[in-house]
Amino acid sequence: MAVVKVIEVLAQSTEGWEAATQEAVNEVSKSVDNIESVYVKDFQAIVENNQVVKYRVNAKVSFLVK
């Protein structure tokens, strides 16, 4: 029987939501092995002077527990 654990993380990027999602996976992978998937729960953008300057994601990262 496989057991999958899910952790929720927040990540951001100046390049876009895809880059923010990749940043979430990159950071989690520093301390977690066997990442199976990432589910982006929420998106947020930070605006300064009428320009989007940061993209944020609230992501759930799933990984296999061995």
mmCIF file of the N, C-alpha and C atoms, coordinates in Angstrom:
data_MODEL
# 
_entry.id   MODEL 
# 
loop_
_atom_site.group_PDB 
_atom_site.id 
_atom_site.type_symbol 
_atom_site.label_atom_id 
_atom_site.label_alt_id 
_atom_site.label_comp_id 
_atom_site.label_asym_id 
_atom_site.label_entity_id 
_atom_site.label_seq_id 
_atom_site.pdbx_PDB_ins_code 
_atom_site.Cartn_x 
_atom_site.Cartn_y 
_atom_site.Cartn_z 
_atom_site.occupancy 
_atom_site.B_iso_or_equiv 
_atom_site.pdbx_formal_charge 
_atom_site.auth_seq_id 
_atom_site.auth_comp_id 
_atom_site.auth_asym_id 
_atom_site.auth_atom_id 
_atom_site.pdbx_PDB_model_num 
ATOM 1   N N  . MET A 1 1  ? 0.835  -1.179 0.000   1.00 0.00 ? 1  MET A N  1 
ATOM 2   C CA . MET A 1 1  ? 0.000  0.000  0.000   1.00 0.00 ? 1  MET A CA 1 
ATOM 3   C C  . MET A 1 1  ? 0.878  1.239  0.000   1.00 0.00 ? 1  MET A C  1 
ATOM 4   N N  . ALA A 1 2  ? 0.564  2.183  -0.852  1.00 0.00 ? 2  ALA A N  1 
ATOM 5   C CA . ALA A 1 2  ? 1.317  3.434  -0.924  1.00 0.00 ? 2  ALA A CA 1 
ATOM 6   C C  . ALA A 1 2  ? 0.660  4.494  -0.057  1.00 0.00 ? 2  ALA A C  1 
ATOM 7   N N  . VAL A 1 3  ? 1.505  5.296  0.552   1.00 0.00 ? 3  VAL A N  1 
ATOM 8   C CA . VAL A 1 3  ? 1.017  6.420  1.350   1.00 0.00 ? 3  VAL A CA 1 
ATOM 9   C C  . VAL A 1 3  ? 1.557  7.702  0.720   1.00 0.00 ? 3  VAL A C  1 
ATOM 10  N N  . VAL A 1 4  ? 0.669  8.644  0.473   1.00 0.00 ? 4  VAL A N  1 
ATOM 11  C CA . VAL A 1 4  ? 1.049  9.925  -0.108  1.00 0.00 ? 4  VAL A CA 1 
ATOM 12  C C  . VAL A 1 4  ? 0.785  11.004 0.928   1.00 0.00 ? 4  VAL A C  1 
ATOM 13  N N  . LYS A 1 5  ? 1.769  11.864 1.122   1.00 0.00 ? 5  LYS A N  1 
ATOM 14  C CA . LYS A 1 5  ? 1.630  12.977 2.052   1.00 0.00 ? 5  LYS A CA 1 
ATOM 15  C C  . LYS A 1 5  ? 1.530  14.265 1.243   1.00 0.00 ? 5  LYS A C  1 
ATOM 16  N N  . VAL A 1 6  ? 0.776  15.232 1.756   1.00 0.00 ? 6  VAL A N  1 
ATOM 17  C CA . VAL A 1 6  ? 0.583  16.511 1.079   1.00 0.00 ? 6  VAL A CA 1 
ATOM 18  C C  . VAL A 1 6  ? 0.999  17.631 2.024   1.00 0.00 ? 6  VAL A C  1 
ATOM 19  N N  . ILE A 1 7  ? 1.829  18.547 1.503   1.00 0.00 ? 7  ILE A N  1 
ATOM 20  C CA . ILE A 1 7  ? 2.159  19.740 2.267   1.00 0.00 ? 7  ILE A CA 1 
ATOM 21  C C  . ILE A 1 7  ? 1.762  20.964 1.452   1.00 0.00 ? 7  ILE A C  1 
ATOM 22  N N  . GLU A 1 8  ? 1.414  22.016 2.142   1.00 0.00 ? 8  GLU A N  1 
ATOM 23  C CA . GLU A 1 8  ? 0.988  23.240 1.476   1.00 0.00 ? 8  GLU A CA 1 
ATOM 24  C C  . GLU A 1 8  ? 2.089  24.289 1.625   1.00 0.00 ? 8  GLU A C  1 
ATOM 25  N N  . VAL A 1 9  ? 2.451  24.917 0.522   1.00 0.00 ? 9  VAL A N  1 
ATOM 26  C CA . VAL A 1 9  ? 3.513  25.920 0.529   1.00 0.00 ? 9  VAL A CA 1 
ATOM 27  C C  . VAL A 1 9  ? 3.077  27.151 -0.261  1.00 0.00 ? 9  VAL A C  1 
ATOM 28  N N  . LEU A 1 10 ? 3.711  28.262 0.031   1.00 0.00 ? 10 LEU A N  1 
ATOM 29  C CA . LEU A 1 10 ? 3.517  29.506 -0.709  1.00 0.00 ? 10 LEU A CA 1 
ATOM 30  C C  . LEU A 1 10 ? 4.819  29.807 -1.424  1.00 0.00 ? 10 LEU A C  1 
ATOM 31  N N  . ALA A 1 11 ? 4.729  30.241 -2.676  1.00 0.00 ? 11 ALA A N  1 
ATOM 32  C CA . ALA A 1 11 ? 5.934  30.570 -3.446  1.00 0.00 ? 11 ALA A CA 1 
ATOM 33  C C  . ALA A 1 11 ? 5.633  31.754 -4.345  1.00 0.00 ? 11 ALA A C  1 
ATOM 34  N N  . GLN A 1 12 ? 6.702  32.460 -4.738  1.00 0.00 ? 12 GLN A N  1 
ATOM 35  C CA . GLN A 1 12 ? 6.504  33.605 -5.629  1.00 0.00 ? 12 GLN A CA 1 
ATOM 36  C C  . GLN A 1 12 ? 7.638  33.732 -6.622  1.00 0.00 ? 12 GLN A C  1 
ATOM 37  N N  . SER A 1 13 ? 7.344  34.465 -7.695  1.00 0.00 ? 13 SER A N  1 
ATOM 38  C CA . SER A 1 13 ? 8.315  34.720 -8.747  1.00 0.00 ? 13 SER A CA 1 
ATOM 39  C C  . SER A 1 13 ? 7.982  36.057 -9.391  1.00 0.00 ? 13 SER A C  1 
ATOM 40  N N  . THR A 1 14 ? 8.973  36.666 -9.988  1.00 0.00 ? 14 THR A N  1 
ATOM 41  C CA . THR A 1 14 ? 8.735  37.893 -10.753 1.00 0.00 ? 14 THR A CA 1 
ATOM 42  C C  . THR A 1 14 ? 8.441  37.573 -12.215 1.00 0.00 ? 14 THR A C  1 
ATOM 43  N N  . GLU A 1 15 ? 8.531  36.292 -12.583 1.00 0.00 ? 15 GLU A N  1 
ATOM 44  C CA . GLU A 1 15 ? 8.418  35.898 -13.987 1.00 0.00 ? 15 GLU A CA 1 
ATOM 45  C C  . GLU A 1 15 ? 7.057  35.336 -14.381 1.00 0.00 ? 15 GLU A C  1 
ATOM 46  N N  . GLY A 1 16 ? 6.266  34.871 -13.426 1.00 0.00 ? 16 GLY A N  1 
ATOM 47  C CA . GLY A 1 16 ? 4.949  34.334 -13.769 1.00 0.00 ? 16 GLY A CA 1 
ATOM 48  C C  . GLY A 1 16 ? 4.530  33.235 -12.806 1.00 0.00 ? 16 GLY A C  1 
ATOM 49  N N  . TRP A 1 17 ? 3.261  32.792 -12.972 1.00 0.00 ? 17 TRP A N  1 
ATOM 50  C CA . TRP A 1 17 ? 2.745  31.760 -12.082 1.00 0.00 ? 17 TRP A CA 1 
ATOM 51  C C  . TRP A 1 17 ? 3.416  30.413 -12.313 1.00 0.00 ? 17 TRP A C  1 
ATOM 52  N N  . GLU A 1 18 ? 3.764  30.108 -13.535 1.00 0.00 ? 18 GLU A N  1 
ATOM 53  C CA . GLU A 1 18 ? 4.467  28.847 -13.810 1.00 0.00 ? 18 GLU A CA 1 
ATOM 54  C C  . GLU A 1 18 ? 5.817  28.834 -13.096 1.00 0.00 ? 18 GLU A C  1 
ATOM 55  N N  . ALA A 1 19 ? 6.524  29.938 -13.139 1.00 0.00 ? 19 ALA A N  1 
ATOM 56  C CA . ALA A 1 19 ? 7.823  30.039 -12.450 1.00 0.00 ? 19 ALA A CA 1 
ATOM 57  C C  . ALA A 1 19 ? 7.634  29.967 -10.939 1.00 0.00 ? 19 ALA A C  1 
ATOM 58  N N  . ALA A 1 20 ? 6.570  30.550 -10.430 1.00 0.00 ? 20 ALA A N  1 
ATOM 59  C CA . ALA A 1 20 ? 6.296  30.468 -8.992  1.00 0.00 ? 20 ALA A CA 1 
ATOM 60  C C  . ALA A 1 20 ? 5.992  29.027 -8.583  1.00 0.00 ? 20 ALA A C  1 
ATOM 61  N N  . THR A 1 21 ? 5.261  28.311 -9.428  1.00 0.00 ? 21 THR A N  1 
ATOM 62  C CA . THR A 1 21 ? 4.965  26.903 -9.157  1.00 0.00 ? 21 THR A CA 1 
ATOM 63  C C  . THR A 1 21 ? 6.247  26.077 -9.159  1.00 0.00 ? 21 THR A C  1 
ATOM 64  N N  . GLN A 1 22 ? 7.120  26.324 -10.119 1.00 0.00 ? 22 GLN A N  1 
ATOM 65  C CA . GLN A 1 22 ? 8.396  25.613 -10.177 1.00 0.00 ? 22 GLN A CA 1 
ATOM 66  C C  . GLN A 1 22 ? 9.251  25.934 -8.945  1.00 0.00 ? 22 GLN A C  1 
ATOM 67  N N  . GLU A 1 23 ? 9.194  27.169 -8.490  1.00 0.00 ? 23 GLU A N  1 
ATOM 68  C CA . GLU A 1 23 ? 9.934  27.563 -7.281  1.00 0.00 ? 23 GLU A CA 1 
ATOM 69  C C  . GLU A 1 23 ? 9.429  26.787 -6.067  1.00 0.00 ? 23 GLU A C  1 
ATOM 70  N N  . ALA A 1 24 ? 8.117  26.585 -5.972  1.00 0.00 ? 24 ALA A N  1 
ATOM 71  C CA . ALA A 1 24 ? 7.554  25.789 -4.878  1.00 0.00 ? 24 ALA A CA 1 
ATOM 72  C C  . ALA A 1 24 ? 8.116  24.369 -4.915  1.00 0.00 ? 24 ALA A C  1 
ATOM 73  N N  . VAL A 1 25 ? 8.126  23.759 -6.097  1.00 0.00 ? 25 VAL A N  1 
ATOM 74  C CA . VAL A 1 25 ? 8.654  22.398 -6.239  1.00 0.00 ? 25 VAL A CA 1 
ATOM 75  C C  . VAL A 1 25 ? 10.152 22.373 -5.930  1.00 0.00 ? 25 VAL A C  1 
ATOM 76  N N  . ASN A 1 26 ? 10.886 23.365 -6.417  1.00 0.00 ? 26 ASN A N  1 
ATOM 77  C CA . ASN A 1 26 ? 12.335 23.415 -6.158  1.00 0.00 ? 26 ASN A CA 1 
ATOM 78  C C  . ASN A 1 26 ? 12.632 23.479 -4.667  1.00 0.00 ? 26 ASN A C  1 
ATOM 79  N N  . GLU A 1 27 ? 11.920 24.308 -3.945  1.00 0.00 ? 27 GLU A N  1 
ATOM 80  C CA . GLU A 1 27 ? 12.171 24.455 -2.511  1.00 0.00 ? 27 GLU A CA 1 
ATOM 81  C C  . GLU A 1 27 ? 11.784 23.202 -1.735  1.00 0.00 ? 27 GLU A C  1 
ATOM 82  N N  . VAL A 1 28 ? 10.628 22.621 -2.055  1.00 0.00 ? 28 VAL A N  1 
ATOM 83  C CA . VAL A 1 28 ? 10.195 21.408 -1.360  1.00 0.00 ? 28 VAL A CA 1 
ATOM 84  C C  . VAL A 1 28 ? 11.169 20.268 -1.638  1.00 0.00 ? 28 VAL A C  1 
ATOM 85  N N  . SER A 1 29 ? 11.674 20.182 -2.861  1.00 0.00 ? 29 SER A N  1 
ATOM 86  C CA . SER A 1 29 ? 12.571 19.078 -3.224  1.00 0.00 ? 29 SER A CA 1 
ATOM 87  C C  . SER A 1 29 ? 13.907 19.128 -2.488  1.00 0.00 ? 29 SER A C  1 
ATOM 88  N N  . LYS A 1 30 ? 14.222 20.247 -1.863  1.00 0.00 ? 30 LYS A N  1 
ATOM 89  C CA . LYS A 1 30 ? 15.453 20.333 -1.058  1.00 0.00 ? 30 LYS A CA 1 
ATOM 90  C C  . LYS A 1 30 ? 15.379 19.462 0.192   1.00 0.00 ? 30 LYS A C  1 
ATOM 91  N N  . SER A 1 31 ? 14.162 19.206 0.680   1.00 0.00 ? 31 SER A N  1 
ATOM 92  C CA . SER A 1 31 ? 14.021 18.415 1.904   1.00 0.00 ? 31 SER A CA 1 
ATOM 93  C C  . SER A 1 31 ? 13.092 17.215 1.757   1.00 0.00 ? 31 SER A C  1 
ATOM 94  N N  . VAL A 1 32 ? 12.476 17.051 0.581   1.00 0.00 ? 32 VAL A N  1 
ATOM 95  C CA . VAL A 1 32 ? 11.514 15.968 0.374   1.00 0.00 ? 32 VAL A CA 1 
ATOM 96  C C  . VAL A 1 32 ? 11.863 15.227 -0.910  1.00 0.00 ? 32 VAL A C  1 
ATOM 97  N N  . ASP A 1 33 ? 11.820 13.900 -0.857  1.00 0.00 ? 33 ASP A N  1 
ATOM 98  C CA . ASP A 1 33 ? 12.027 13.066 -2.042  1.00 0.00 ? 33 ASP A CA 1 
ATOM 99  C C  . ASP A 1 33 ? 10.679 12.559 -2.549  1.00 0.00 ? 33 ASP A C  1 
ATOM 100 N N  . ASN A 1 34 ? 10.683 12.011 -3.743  1.00 0.00 ? 34 ASN A N  1 
ATOM 101 C CA . ASN A 1 34 ? 9.522  11.319 -4.307  1.00 0.00 ? 34 ASN A CA 1 
ATOM 102 C C  . ASN A 1 34 ? 8.311  12.219 -4.539  1.00 0.00 ? 34 ASN A C  1 
ATOM 103 N N  . ILE A 1 35 ? 8.534  13.453 -4.996  1.00 0.00 ? 35 ILE A N  1 
ATOM 104 C CA . ILE A 1 35 ? 7.412  14.339 -5.292  1.00 0.00 ? 35 ILE A CA 1 
ATOM 105 C C  . ILE A 1 35 ? 6.628  13.753 -6.468  1.00 0.00 ? 35 ILE A C  1 
ATOM 106 N N  . GLU A 1 36 ? 5.328  13.648 -6.279  1.00 0.00 ? 36 GLU A N  1 
ATOM 107 C CA . GLU A 1 36 ? 4.439  13.058 -7.284  1.00 0.00 ? 36 GLU A CA 1 
ATOM 108 C C  . GLU A 1 36 ? 3.691  14.110 -8.089  1.00 0.00 ? 36 GLU A C  1 
ATOM 109 N N  . SER A 1 37 ? 3.232  15.177 -7.421  1.00 0.00 ? 37 SER A N  1 
ATOM 110 C CA . SER A 1 37 ? 2.430  16.180 -8.121  1.00 0.00 ? 37 SER A CA 1 
ATOM 111 C C  . SER A 1 37 ? 2.391  17.475 -7.329  1.00 0.00 ? 37 SER A C  1 
ATOM 112 N N  . VAL A 1 38 ? 1.932  18.512 -8.010  1.00 0.00 ? 38 VAL A N  1 
ATOM 113 C CA . VAL A 1 38 ? 1.699  19.802 -7.357  1.00 0.00 ? 38 VAL A CA 1 
ATOM 114 C C  . VAL A 1 38 ? 0.341  20.314 -7.824  1.00 0.00 ? 38 VAL A C  1 
ATOM 115 N N  . TYR A 1 39 ? -0.463 20.734 -6.874  1.00 0.00 ? 39 TYR A N  1 
ATOM 116 C CA . TYR A 1 39 ? -1.787 21.281 -7.148  1.00 0.00 ? 39 TYR A CA 1 
ATOM 117 C C  . TYR A 1 39 ? -1.772 22.744 -6.742  1.00 0.00 ? 39 TYR A C  1 
ATOM 118 N N  . VAL A 1 40 ? -2.004 23.637 -7.683  1.00 0.00 ? 40 VAL A N  1 
ATOM 119 C CA . VAL A 1 40 ? -2.024 25.063 -7.375  1.00 0.00 ? 40 VAL A CA 1 
ATOM 120 C C  . VAL A 1 40 ? -3.428 25.429 -6.912  1.00 0.00 ? 40 VAL A C  1 
ATOM 121 N N  . LYS A 1 41 ? -3.514 25.782 -5.650  1.00 0.00 ? 41 LYS A N  1 
ATOM 122 C CA . LYS A 1 41 ? -4.799 26.064 -5.011  1.00 0.00 ? 41 LYS A CA 1 
ATOM 123 C C  . LYS A 1 41 ? -5.263 27.495 -5.292  1.00 0.00 ? 41 LYS A C  1 
ATOM 124 N N  . ASP A 1 42 ? -4.362 28.458 -5.164  1.00 0.00 ? 42 ASP A N  1 
ATOM 125 C CA . ASP A 1 42 ? -4.715 29.871 -5.345  1.00 0.00 ? 42 ASP A CA 1 
ATOM 126 C C  . ASP A 1 42 ? -3.624 30.603 -6.099  1.00 0.00 ? 42 ASP A C  1 
ATOM 127 N N  . PHE A 1 43 ? -4.007 31.650 -6.791  1.00 0.00 ? 43 PHE A N  1 
ATOM 128 C CA . PHE A 1 43 ? -3.090 32.546 -7.488  1.00 0.00 ? 43 PHE A CA 1 
ATOM 129 C C  . PHE A 1 43 ? -3.263 33.952 -6.912  1.00 0.00 ? 43 PHE A C  1 
ATOM 130 N N  . GLN A 1 44 ? -2.176 34.713 -6.860  1.00 0.00 ? 44 GLN A N  1 
ATOM 131 C CA . GLN A 1 44 ? -2.242 36.100 -6.428  1.00 0.00 ? 44 GLN A CA 1 
ATOM 132 C C  . GLN A 1 44 ? -1.160 36.873 -7.164  1.00 0.00 ? 44 GLN A C  1 
ATOM 133 N N  . ALA A 1 45 ? -1.443 38.108 -7.501  1.00 0.00 ? 45 ALA A N  1 
ATOM 134 C CA . ALA A 1 45 ? -0.442 38.963 -8.146  1.00 0.00 ? 45 ALA A CA 1 
ATOM 135 C C  . ALA A 1 45 ? -0.277 40.228 -7.310  1.00 0.00 ? 45 ALA A C  1 
ATOM 136 N N  . ILE A 1 46 ? 0.960  40.679 -7.167  1.00 0.00 ? 46 ILE A N  1 
ATOM 137 C CA . ILE A 1 46 ? 1.272  41.908 -6.453  1.00 0.00 ? 46 ILE A CA 1 
ATOM 138 C C  . ILE A 1 46 ? 1.480  43.003 -7.495  1.00 0.00 ? 46 ILE A C  1 
ATOM 139 N N  . VAL A 1 47 ? 0.807  44.126 -7.297  1.00 0.00 ? 47 VAL A N  1 
ATOM 140 C CA . VAL A 1 47 ? 0.849  45.230 -8.256  1.00 0.00 ? 47 VAL A CA 1 
ATOM 141 C C  . VAL A 1 47 ? 1.510  46.450 -7.620  1.00 0.00 ? 47 VAL A C  1 
ATOM 142 N N  . GLU A 1 48 ? 2.427  47.047 -8.368  1.00 0.00 ? 48 GLU A N  1 
ATOM 143 C CA . GLU A 1 48 ? 3.050  48.305 -7.972  1.00 0.00 ? 48 GLU A CA 1 
ATOM 144 C C  . GLU A 1 48 ? 3.048  49.227 -9.186  1.00 0.00 ? 48 GLU A C  1 
ATOM 145 N N  . ASN A 1 49 ? 2.604  50.456 -8.993  1.00 0.00 ? 49 ASN A N  1 
ATOM 146 C CA . ASN A 1 49 ? 2.541  51.434 -10.082 1.00 0.00 ? 49 ASN A CA 1 
ATOM 147 C C  . ASN A 1 49 ? 1.808  50.892 -11.310 1.00 0.00 ? 49 ASN A C  1 
ATOM 148 N N  . ASN A 1 50 ? 0.685  50.236 -11.066 1.00 0.00 ? 50 ASN A N  1 
ATOM 149 C CA . ASN A 1 50 ? -0.160 49.677 -12.129 1.00 0.00 ? 50 ASN A CA 1 
ATOM 150 C C  . ASN A 1 50 ? 0.516  48.588 -12.951 1.00 0.00 ? 50 ASN A C  1 
ATOM 151 N N  . GLN A 1 51 ? 1.549  47.968 -12.412 1.00 0.00 ? 51 GLN A N  1 
ATOM 152 C CA . GLN A 1 51 ? 2.248  46.874 -13.079 1.00 0.00 ? 51 GLN A CA 1 
ATOM 153 C C  . GLN A 1 51 ? 2.316  45.663 -12.147 1.00 0.00 ? 51 GLN A C  1 
ATOM 154 N N  . VAL A 1 52 ? 2.089  44.486 -12.701 1.00 0.00 ? 52 VAL A N  1 
ATOM 155 C CA . VAL A 1 52 ? 2.258  43.262 -11.914 1.00 0.00 ? 52 VAL A CA 1 
ATOM 156 C C  . VAL A 1 52 ? 3.755  43.046 -11.716 1.00 0.00 ? 52 VAL A C  1 
ATOM 157 N N  . VAL A 1 53 ? 4.179  42.948 -10.453 1.00 0.00 ? 53 VAL A N  1 
ATOM 158 C CA . VAL A 1 53 ? 5.609  42.808 -10.159 1.00 0.00 ? 53 VAL A CA 1 
ATOM 159 C C  . VAL A 1 53 ? 5.959  41.454 -9.549  1.00 0.00 ? 53 VAL A C  1 
ATOM 160 N N  . LYS A 1 54 ? 4.973  40.766 -8.960  1.00 0.00 ? 54 LYS A N  1 
ATOM 161 C CA . LYS A 1 54 ? 5.220  39.445 -8.376  1.00 0.00 ? 54 LYS A CA 1 
ATOM 162 C C  . LYS A 1 54 ? 3.995  38.560 -8.575  1.00 0.00 ? 54 LYS A C  1 
ATOM 163 N N  . TYR A 1 55 ? 4.271  37.306 -8.842  1.00 0.00 ? 55 TYR A N  1 
ATOM 164 C CA . TYR A 1 55 ? 3.231  36.290 -9.010  1.00 0.00 ? 55 TYR A CA 1 
ATOM 165 C C  . TYR A 1 55 ? 3.374  35.303 -7.858  1.00 0.00 ? 55 TYR A C  1 
ATOM 166 N N  . ARG A 1 56 ? 2.280  35.026 -7.170  1.00 0.00 ? 56 ARG A N  1 
ATOM 167 C CA . ARG A 1 56 ? 2.323  34.117 -6.028  1.00 0.00 ? 56 ARG A CA 1 
ATOM 168 C C  . ARG A 1 56 ? 1.359  32.959 -6.230  1.00 0.00 ? 56 ARG A C  1 
ATOM 169 N N  . VAL A 1 57 ? 1.761  31.805 -5.728  1.00 0.00 ? 57 VAL A N  1 
ATOM 170 C CA . VAL A 1 57 ? 0.890  30.632 -5.736  1.00 0.00 ? 57 VAL A CA 1 
ATOM 171 C C  . VAL A 1 57 ? 0.835  30.019 -4.354  1.00 0.00 ? 57 VAL A C  1 
ATOM 172 N N  . ASN A 1 58 ? -0.324 29.482 -4.028  1.00 0.00 ? 58 ASN A N  1 
ATOM 173 C CA . ASN A 1 58 ? -0.514 28.662 -2.844  1.00 0.00 ? 58 ASN A CA 1 
ATOM 174 C C  . ASN A 1 58 ? -0.637 27.251 -3.412  1.00 0.00 ? 58 ASN A C  1 
ATOM 175 N N  . ALA A 1 59 ? 0.378  26.405 -3.168  1.00 0.00 ? 59 ALA A N  1 
ATOM 176 C CA . ALA A 1 59 ? 0.432  25.102 -3.816  1.00 0.00 ? 59 ALA A CA 1 
ATOM 177 C C  . ALA A 1 59 ? 0.440  23.955 -2.802  1.00 0.00 ? 59 ALA A C  1 
ATOM 178 N N  . LYS A 1 60 ? -0.191 22.862 -3.199  1.00 0.00 ? 60 LYS A N  1 
ATOM 179 C CA . LYS A 1 60 ? -0.144 21.631 -2.414  1.00 0.00 ? 60 LYS A CA 1 
ATOM 180 C C  . LYS A 1 60 ? 0.759  20.657 -3.147  1.00 0.00 ? 60 LYS A C  1 
ATOM 181 N N  . VAL A 1 61 ? 1.825  20.249 -2.486  1.00 0.00 ? 61 VAL A N  1 
ATOM 182 C CA . VAL A 1 61 ? 2.800  19.341 -3.079  1.00 0.00 ? 61 VAL A CA 1 
ATOM 183 C C  . VAL A 1 61 ? 2.610  17.958 -2.473  1.00 0.00 ? 61 VAL A C  1 
ATOM 184 N N  . SER A 1 62 ? 2.414  16.954 -3.335  1.00 0.00 ? 62 SER A N  1 
ATOM 185 C CA . SER A 1 62 ? 2.192  15.572 -2.900  1.00 0.00 ? 62 SER A CA 1 
ATOM 186 C C  . SER A 1 62 ? 3.441  14.753 -3.141  1.00 0.00 ? 62 SER A C  1 
ATOM 187 N N  . PHE A 1 63 ? 3.762  13.912 -2.158  1.00 0.00 ? 63 PHE A N  1 
ATOM 188 C CA . PHE A 1 63 ? 4.931  13.046 -2.316  1.00 0.00 ? 63 PHE A CA 1 
ATOM 189 C C  . PHE A 1 63 ? 4.677  11.695 -1.664  1.00 0.00 ? 63 PHE A C  1 
ATOM 190 N N  . LEU A 1 64 ? 5.341  10.706 -2.220  1.00 0.00 ? 64 LEU A N  1 
ATOM 191 C CA . LEU A 1 64 ? 5.214  9.331  -1.771  1.00 0.00 ? 64 LEU A CA 1 
ATOM 192 C C  . LEU A 1 64 ? 6.028  9.113  -0.511  1.00 0.00 ? 64 LEU A C  1 
ATOM 193 N N  . VAL A 1 65 ? 5.417  8.533  0.501   1.00 0.00 ? 65 VAL A N  1 
ATOM 194 C CA . VAL A 1 65 ? 6.108  8.213  1.746   1.00 0.00 ? 65 VAL A CA 1 
ATOM 195 C C  . VAL A 1 65 ? 6.552  6.762  1.664   1.00 0.00 ? 65 VAL A C  1 
ATOM 196 N N  . LYS A 1 66 ? 7.845  6.535  1.853   1.00 0.00 ? 66 LYS A N  1 
ATOM 197 C CA . LYS A 1 66 ? 8.362  5.157  1.796   1.00 0.00 ? 66 LYS A CA 1 
ATOM 198 C C  . LYS A 1 66 ? 8.693  4.637  3.161   1.00 0.00 ? 66 LYS A C  1 
# 
